[in-house]
């Protein structure tokens, strides 16, 4: 029996994890993971990545009254790939949901014949969909929209992959006046080098969350070890009015694979959130994540604790080199 989480940990695993697994589906599927999350009609809705036994994935809806138990799989709502087209020929993956008014903007990965790319679809009920096509060409993923515009432009966080190996994969931000034409791209969070937990490759987790301190960002990082890769989570904070400006970036990872269902599965050693929900009390945060690319889990935390963590553990920006890859150019606040 797994020991309870250390009370010092910022994120606490739900005792009923996993909350969804392949055995919950009426048909045989290989795995269910990496859910987008939102609230609709007073119920928590997860848009699940479901990998079928073909190897291709589609997006399936599950809902719950309390966001923890009593999940109902909806066989009608969701999004199916368009295999006859170029963009989604090998399935669709890893949705992030952003609500804007009555509309839900779902940014997801289309697995094209040229590699993964970023796509957008819009819905009001997760039954009828309006596809907007490709936002970013291959190879790009881990993307989400902000729920508001900045000086009349939409902002997209995403993670392109370099063609040359060994350069690191970083989190970028791009802007668009119409959700079709994108530009002014720049690195937002750079992967560090060396022994750091967020070296090599970083990518967005859930969509950015507006707080009293700015836009809270949870990101994942992949550290390559002698026994394989480890996916862990960290925090950053962006300026409320200028999301290109990183206000704070945590020094330490805050959540990593430890439970058996995170250490054993199709891809061991992975915790990968695509959605979080701030509950009605304004402080309780539910983080929904895929574990080992096999099952869906949830962790809970206090928003105040996360913001407090960033206030205490953050890095000053070097104005001459605002996006350093080498952490030698970053320093904790208050140090020489």
Beta strands, then each sheet from edge to edge (+ up, - down):
strand 1: 12-13
strand 2: 31-40
strand 3: 43-51
strand 4: 57-64
strand 5: 72-79
strand 6: 92-100
strand 7: 103-112
strand 8: 115-123
strand 9: 129-136
strand 10: 140-145
strand 11: 154-160
strand 12: 171-176
strand 13: 182-189
strand 14: 201-204
strand 15: 209-211
strand 16: 214-225
strand 17: 228-238
strand 18: 246-249
strand 19: 255-256
strand 20: 271-278
strand 21: 284-291
strand 22: 295-302
strand 23: 315-316
strand 24: 331-332
sheet 1: 1+ 22- 21+ 20-
sheet 2: 2+ 3- 4+ 5-
sheet 3: 6+ 7- 8+ 9-
sheet 4: 10+ 11- 12+ 13-
sheet 5: 14+ 16- 15+
sheet 6: 14+ 16- 17+ 18-
sheet 7: 14+ 16- 17+ 19-
sheet 8: 23+ 24-
end
